[in-house]
Amino acid sequence: MQEFLVEIVTTVPDGTPPSEVDARRAAEALRAKELSSAGRLVRLWRPVGELRSIGVWCADDEADLHANVLDTLPLRPWMSVAVTPLGSHPNDPGQW
């Protein structure tokens, strides 16, 4: 599997009922746990003071990442994503 750096900004559309937002957020948390257990979501961070997420995700390729991982997120219709494929670095301490 290949690793990808994924930056996500979620924008709730104006007029969305709070009950729908709450339901989607709860479903999102459950789906994130499922994807983590499956080895697809490796790490997830929120930069301090920002409303975006940065994560390391795994997939066979970028098409798999979108179709079988990111597009399965309940909040996906409200997300903008930036995907960067990651490769190994010769000075990565995790490689030593």
N, C-alpha and C positions, 0 to 999 in steps of 0.2 A: 504494500500500500504506500501511496505517496502522501506526504504531509502538505497542508495548505495553510497559509495564514489568511484568516477571514476577518474582515472588519465589517461590523453590522451596525447600522443605525435604524432604529425602529421609530416610526412616526405614526401615531394613532390618528386616523382620519377624524376631522372635526365632526361632531354630532354622533360619534359612536357611543352607544349606551355603556355606562360603567359596568353593567353586568356582563356585557360581551367582552370588554377589556379584561375583567377579572377571570372569566372563563378561559379565554385564550392564554392568559399568563399562567394559569394553573396547568393547562394542557401543555404549554411550552416547557414548564419545569419538568413535567413527567417525561416528555419526549427527549429532553436533554439528558435525563438519567438513562433512558433506554439507549440513546446513541453513545453515551459514555460507556455503558456496559458492553456494547457491541464493538468498542474500540474505534468509533468514528469521531467522537468528541474527546480530544486529549486534554486540553486546558482551555479555560475561558477567563478573561479578565475584563474589568471595567475600569478605564482610566479615571483617576480621581477627578471629580468635578465635571465629568462628561457623561452624556447620555448615549454612549456607544459601547459596543463590546468588541474585544479583540480575542480571537481564539485560534488554536491549532486544531485542525480537523484532518481526518484521514479518509482517503477514497482511492479507488483504482485509478481514476483520472478526473479531470475537471468536469466532464459530462456526468460521471457517476456522483461526484460531489453535489452537483446541482440537483440531478433527478432523484437520487435515492437518499440524500441527506438533507441539504438545505431546504429543498422544496417540500419536505415532509414536516417542517416546523409550522406549528399553528399560527405563529405571528408572521410567517413569510410574506403574505400579501401586503404587509405594512412595512417590510424591510427593504432597505437598499444595502447591497453587499458589494464589497470589493474583495476579490480573491487573488492571492499571490501564491503560485506554486513554490514550494521550498525544496532546495537541494542540500546535500551535505556540504560542509565546509571543512577543509583540512585542519583548521585550528579549533574545531568544536571539542570542548572538554569531554563531552559525552562519547566521543569517538575513541578516546585514549584508553 
